[in-house]
Amino acid sequence: MFENTLVLLGQRSLITVLMIATPILGTALLTGILISIFQAVTSIQDQTMTFVPKIFAVAIVLLFLGPWFSATMVSFATDLFANLGMYIG
């Protein structure tokens, strides 16, 4: 019984982490690919050209999706603490 609850809690934790991390990582990946294509076409090989646009793109995603991220985390934490007796006992 305890093992099933632990597995369920682990699954919910991983799903929550993936829901929050996917937009950030996807934005960084897409921005990196676009900058790499631009660098290959123009033959410009500058390291800051890859780093700075990724920072701005991730900051924009965090700005727009921040409320959703925090609502998702608060919902998970509230549910976790509300059902703590079920998870422990």
DADAHU-V34686 format. One record per residue. PHI is phi in whole degrees, 0 to 359 (none if undefined). PSI is psi in whole degrees, -180 to 180 (999 if undefined). OMEGA is omega in whole degrees, 0 to 359 (NA if undefined). Layout:
# DADAHU-V34686
phi = (PHI PHI)
psi = (PSI PSI)
omega = (OMEGA OMEGA)
This chain:
# DADAHU-V34686
phi = (none 295 294 297 294 295 295 298 296 297 297 297 295 295 296 296 297 295 297 278 279 299 297 291 293 296 295 297 294 296 297 298 294 297 293 295 296 298 293 292 289 266 60 264 239 246 292 291 292 273 285 295 297 297 299 295 295 293 296 294 297 296 294 279 260 305 299 292 301 293 296 295 292 294 297 296 294 296 295 297 288 292 254 299 296 292 289 274 266)
psi = (-48 -36 -40 -41 -40 -41 -42 -44 -41 -41 -46 -37 -46 -39 -42 -43 -43 -39 -36 -38 -28 -47 -37 -50 -37 -40 -45 -40 -48 -42 -43 -41 -44 -42 -38 -40 -43 -41 -37 -38 -41 -5 30 124 75 130 -37 -21 -25 -38 -48 -47 -33 -42 -47 -42 -43 -37 -39 -42 -43 -36 -45 -35 2 -46 -38 -40 -49 -38 -39 -44 -40 -40 -43 -46 -40 -44 -39 -48 -32 -33 22 -36 -37 -38 -37 -50 999)
omega = (181 180 178 179 179 178 178 179 177 178 179 179 180 178 179 179 179 178 182 186 186 179 181 181 178 178 179 179 181 177 179 179 180 178 178 177 178 179 179 181 185 182 175 181 180 184 181 179 177 188 186 178 177 179 180 181 179 178 179 178 178 179 183 183 180 178 178 177 183 178 178 180 179 178 178 181 179 178 179 181 179 181 183 178 178 181 184 187 NA)
